[in-house]
Amino acid sequence: MKILFVCEYNACRSQMAEGLARTILSEGCSPYSAGLYPGQLNEMTVEVMQEIGVDLSGQYSKTLAEMNDIFFDLVVVLAEPAWKAVQEIQTKQRVLWHFYDPVAKPGSPEQLKEKIRVVRDGLKERIQQLAQRKGK
């Protein structure tokens, strides 16, 4: 099963979802992530994911355009502005899981990490639910 997680910059939310899906869904699942615009993997996101044993260090930011030639079983949109853009992606199913961008507004490093943790935990719960529905 190929799953694509999409947000705006592929720097935080979609990267976390890709790493979580790789860990939770494991065998038979090929998770991908992309953004509408070129971004850079957020360092605090990598740190927060390491707290729960998920390594994102091998991941990098990708644009939605790089995914055009791949057929996905599921496309999960994590930012509403990306919904229209994913209509061009070949897939069996599209869903919207709206998660706010935890690093969009300035804050201290600890405040930002806490916001990232909240989104991480929400994504983890959704992916675990997806795993239960898929019989994993």
NORNOR-V365058 format. One record per pair of residues at least 24 apart in sequence whose ideal C-beta (glycine too) atoms are under 8 Angstrom apart, sorted by the first residue. I is the first residue (numbers start at 1). J is the second residue. D is the distance in whole Angstrom. If there is no record, write none. Layout:
I/J/D
I/J/D
//
This chain:
1/25/8
1/28/6
1/29/5
1/30/7
1/73/5
1/74/7
1/134/7
2/29/8
2/30/5
2/31/8
2/32/7
2/70/7
2/71/7
2/72/5
2/73/5
2/74/8
3/29/7
3/30/7
3/31/5
3/32/7
3/72/6
3/73/7
3/74/5
3/75/8
3/76/7
4/31/8
4/32/5
4/33/7
4/34/6
4/67/6
4/70/8
4/72/5
4/74/7
4/75/5
4/76/7
4/86/8
4/89/7
4/91/7
5/31/7
5/32/7
5/33/5
5/34/8
5/76/5
5/78/6
6/33/7
6/34/6
6/35/7
6/36/8
6/64/6
6/75/7
6/76/7
6/77/5
6/78/6
6/79/7
6/82/5
6/85/8
6/86/6
7/33/8
7/35/6
7/36/8
7/77/8
7/78/4
7/79/4
7/82/6
7/99/8
7/101/7
8/35/6
8/36/5
8/37/6
8/39/8
8/79/5
8/81/6
8/82/6
8/101/7
9/35/4
9/36/7
9/37/6
9/38/8
9/39/3
9/40/8
9/61/7
10/34/5
10/35/3
10/39/5
10/41/8
10/61/4
10/62/6
10/63/7
11/35/7
11/39/4
11/40/6
11/41/6
11/42/5
11/45/7
11/61/6
11/103/7
12/42/5
12/45/5
12/101/7
12/102/6
12/103/5
12/116/7
12/119/7
13/78/5
13/79/7
13/99/5
13/101/7
13/102/8
13/119/6
13/123/7
14/78/6
15/41/6
15/42/8
15/45/6
15/56/6
15/59/6
15/61/8
16/45/6
16/48/8
16/49/6
16/54/8
16/56/7
16/116/8
16/119/7
16/120/5
16/123/6
17/76/7
17/78/7
17/123/5
17/127/7
18/56/8
18/59/6
19/49/6
19/54/5
19/55/7
19/56/5
19/59/7
20/54/6
20/120/8
20/123/6
20/124/5
20/127/5
21/127/5
21/130/8
22/54/8
23/53/8
23/54/5
24/124/7
24/127/5
24/128/6
24/131/5
24/136/8
25/127/7
25/130/7
25/131/5
25/134/7
25/136/6
26/136/7
28/136/8
29/136/8
32/62/8
32/67/6
32/70/7
32/72/7
33/59/7
33/62/7
34/62/5
34/63/6
34/64/5
34/66/6
34/67/5
35/61/7
35/62/7
35/63/6
35/64/7
35/82/8
36/63/7
36/64/6
36/81/7
36/82/5
36/85/6
37/63/7
38/63/6
42/103/6
42/116/8
44/103/7
44/109/7
44/112/6
44/113/5
44/116/6
45/103/8
45/116/6
47/113/7
48/113/6
48/116/5
48/117/6
48/120/6
49/120/7
51/117/8
52/120/7
52/124/8
64/89/7
78/123/8
97/123/8
97/126/6
99/123/7
//
